[in-house]
Amino acid sequence: MTALPRAVVDIFGRRVDEVFSAADLGRLRETVDVVWARDEAMPADAAGAALESADILICSQWRYGDLKGRFPRLRAIIDVGGGLPRGLDYEEAFTRGIHVLTAAPGFGRQVAEMALGLALAACREITIGDRAMRAGTEQYMHLGNETTFMLFDKPIGIIGYGGIAQALRPLLEPFGGPISAHDPWLGDGYLRSCGVTPVGLEQLISESKVIFVLAAPSSENRAVLDRHLLELIAPDAVLLLISRAHVVDFEALTDLLAAGRFRAGIDVFPEEPLPADHPIRSLETVVLSAHRAGSVREGMWDLGTLVVDDLEMLARGLPPRRLQAAARELVVRLTEA
């Protein structure tokens, strides 16, 4: 009988049952010889020793020191923390043909669903209406809808067309509005093949009624949505900040929202927890969420499903298909962010 590939499962920062459903945990143990898989960090010396004979590492960060000259059997490094591992010697990994993979695509469905929910809450002023009802100051029927609008038929812009955007687009299709996208790391032809219209950033911001910010943080896009670009947002449009706050000048965003220039739904902040006295907390036209878009229990199990699906491929000597692979051309930009 052929021995199973040996996999060190060291995902401290996430619980094992947070990433793997009972069914997928069973599949995991059928597919690989599991080492560790506990809800605590594997001691450094034990991890180093185990990796010397491991084929696969499943982790939530790279904390194993120098890769060069070590871990000779390693064929794959799989990160379930939400992105590609920082501090890893990618050039060494590429040279040795080690697959470096992230389970980030597993966040697609749950984050896309939350993005749509925040958009509807902002467009239809659902949270404003709820607060008014609780305070006894509600306005009924048309009086309560003087500044609301429907998402149907509105031009929608998406900044960053990765896995979350690709999960979101099918949810937006029934609303019938044109969908444009801006992503400097994707070609126009590819974006068109995904069913969206590629446009420049200024055009997207100025012409969209609803703008989803879904770009992954990188060394190139810190505060790329600066005050100048934010001032191009149409009055009463809605900005949904779903990816890292890294990509927005948050002070400028707060100023413009305080001035009533447009509305927003925000799930991520430059400092978390958000300071209790931050002025954005008091703004009526902002729907706030405490970085909850990607933490739904059954949604998190999508990560484990993708991991085990690709472990089945690797165990058969085949390339992984479900997880996102590190690309030589992009990985430095992503990990320097």
N, C-alpha and C positions, 0 to 999 in steps of 0.2 A: 504494500500500500504506500502510495506517495505521501511524504510528509507535507503537512500544511505549511504555508509560509508563516514565518514568525513575525508577529506584529506587537510592538510596544504601544500600549494605549495609555497615554499620559496627558489627559485633557483637563488638568486642574485649572479652575477658573470657570469651568462648566462641569455639571454633574454628569455622570454616565447616563442616568435615566432622563436627563434633559436632552441629550443628543440622540440617544438610541431608544426607540420604543422596545417593548418586550420582544416583539416579533423580530425586529432588526438586530437586537442584541443576540437573539438565538441564531440568526443568520450569520452574524459576525463570528460567533464561536464555531460555527460549522465551516467557515471559509478560511479562517486563519487561526494559528496557535496564539492565543491572547496572553500577553504579559502585562501584569499590573491591572489596569482598568478599575481604579479605585477613585473615590471622590477626595483625593488628596494628592499633592505633588509627589511624584516618585523621587526619592532621595537622589541627589546628583551622582553619587558614586554608583548606586545601583542602576540608575538610568544609563550611565556611560558603559557599564559592564554589559547590560542587556542589549544595548545598541550594537555592540561589537558582533553579535550573532543574529541581529534582527534584519529582516527583509523590508519591513515597513514600520514607519513611525506615524502614529496618529497623535497630534498634539494641539494645544491651544496657543502656543508660542514656541519660538526656538530658544532654548535655554541650555544647550548641550555643548557649548564651546566650539572649538575649531572643528570643521568638517574634514579638512585636508589630512590625509594619512590615517583616518579613523573610519570606523563603521563600514568595513569593506563590502558587506553583503547588502547594504541599504539600496533599495530600488525605488522607494517612494516615500515622500514626506507629505503628510496630509494635515492641513491646519483646519480646525473647526472653530477658531476664535472669531472669524468674520472677515478675514483678509489673508493675504500672504504673510508668512512669518518674517519678522524683521530680525536683522542680525545674522541671518544665514548667509554663507558664502555661496551665492547663486552661481558664480562662474565655475566654482568647483563642482557644484551639483550638475550644471549643464555639461561640463566636461566629462563627468562620470555617467551621464545618462540617467540621473536620478529624476524621476517625476516629482516636481514640486507642485502641489495641488491645494486649492482652498475650497471649502464647502460653502463659500459665499453664495453661490446660486441657490442654495437651500433657503435663503431668506426671501427669495423673490415673491412668493405668493403672499406671505403674511404682510410684508412691507407694502406691496402693491395695494392690497386690500385696505390697509390703514391710510395710504395716500389718497385713495378714492374717498374714504370716509371723511378725512379732513377737508377735502375739496368740497364735498357736499355740505358739510357743516358750515364752511365759510361762505359758500355761495348762497345758501338758504338761511344763513344766520341762525342755525339751530341752537347753538349755545347761548346766543344773545336772547333768543326767545325763551329758553329754559330759565335763565336767570331772571328775566322779567316776570315769568309766571310765579317763581318762588318769592319774588319781592312784591307781588300784587300790582305790578305796573304794566301788565301785558296789553298789547293792542291786537284786536281780533281782525281776522280776515285781511282785507286789502290794506288796512292801516298798519298791520304788522308786516307787510311785504313791500313797503315803499322803496326799500334799498336792497332787496334781495334780487337774485336772478337765477335762472335755470341753467344747468350745465348743458342741456341739449343745444346742439348746433353752434356752440361757442368754439372759437379757435383756441386750440390747446397747444402749448409748447412744452417740450421736455428737454431739459439740460442734462446731458449724460445718458447715453443709450446702452447701458449694460443690462445685467440680469433683472434688476428691479423694473426698469423701464419696459423690458420685453414682457414681463409678467403683467405690467399695468396696461399696456396698449389694448389687449383684448377686453379688459374691463371698461375701457373708454369708448370702444367702437360703437356700442349701442346708442350712445349719446349723439352720434352723427356729425360731430364737428370735425373740421380739418385738424390733423395732428402734424405738427412740425417738430423737428429735433435738431439739436446742435451737440456734436461730439467731435472734438478735434482729433481723436484717436481712431475715428472710423471714416471710411470713404463714403462719398455721396451715393455711389452705386449700392453699397451695402445697406445704407439707411433706406434707400428707396425699396430695396428688396424686402425690408422689414415692414413696409407699408406706411412709412412716414416720409415727410418732405424735408430734406436737409436745407437748413437756412443758417445764415450768420447769427451770431449771438445777439447783436443789437436789434436785428429784424425780429427775431423770436421774442425778445423781451417787449418790444414796442407794439407788436401786433397781436400778441396772445392775450386772451381774456383770463385764462388760467395757466399758470406756469408751475411745472413740477421741477424742483431742483434735486436731481438724482445722481449727480456726478460723484465718483469716488475721489477722495482727497489725494492730491499728488503734490509733487514739488513745483508744479507749474500753475496750479489753480488756487493758491491761497488768496482769499478775498478777491477772486476774479470778478465776483458780482460786487463791484465797488459802488460808491455813492453815485457816480455818473450813470452807470448802467441801471441802478435801482430807480433813479429818477426818470428813466424812460418808461417805466411800467405805467400803463394807462390808469387813469383814475377809476377806482372801484374794481380794478382787476384783483385777482387773487394769486398770491405766491405761496407755494407749498414747499417748505424746507424740510426735506425728508432725509437727504444724505448729510454728511458731516457739516457742522457750522463753519468749518475750515474754509469753505468755498465762498462765504459771504462776509462782507464788512458788516458785522453784527451791530456795531454802534450806529452806522448809517441806516441800517434796516430799522432799528428801534426808533430813530429820529423820524423817519418817513412814516412809519406806522402811527407814531404819536401825533403826527400832523394830519392824519387821516387821508394820506395820499392813495393808499390801496389797502387791501386786507391780506391776511396771511393765516396759514396753518403751520405750526412749527413743532417738530418732534425732537429736534437736536439743538444743543446750545454750546457756546464756546467754553462754558464752565458748567460742569454737572456734579452735584446738584446746582441748579440755578440759584444764585443768591436771593435770599428772601426779599431784599429791597430792590431787586432789579426792576426798572420802570416798565418793562414789557409785561410784567405780571398784571398790571392795572389797566392795560389797553383793552377796550371793549371789543374791538374789531379783530382780535387775534384769537384763534383757537389754539390752545397750548396743550401739549402732550409730553409727558416726562420720559422721553426716549423709549416709548412702549411699542413702536411699530413692529419690532422684530423679536418679541419675547413671548409669543403665544405658544403654549405647550405643544399642541399638535403641529404647529408651524415649525417649531424647533426640531421636531422629529424628521422633517424633510431633510435636514442636514445628514442625519444618520442613514437615511435611506440612500442618499446619493453616495455616501462613503462606502457602504456595503456593496452597492451596485458596482462601484469601480474596483473594490477589492476582489469581487468575483472575476472581473476582467483580468486584473493583475495576477491573480492566482492561476489563471489559464495561460499566462504569458502573452496577454493581449493588452493593447493600450487603453488607458482609462477614457471614458466617454462622457461621464456625467458631471464631474467636478471641473472647476476652472483651473487650467494649467498656467503656471508662470511663463510669461513670454520674455525672452531675452531683451527685446526692444523696449518693453514697458516696465519691467520689474524694478529697475533702479528708480524710475520716476515715482512709482507707487510707494516704495518703502522709504524713500527720503522724506515723504510728506510729514 
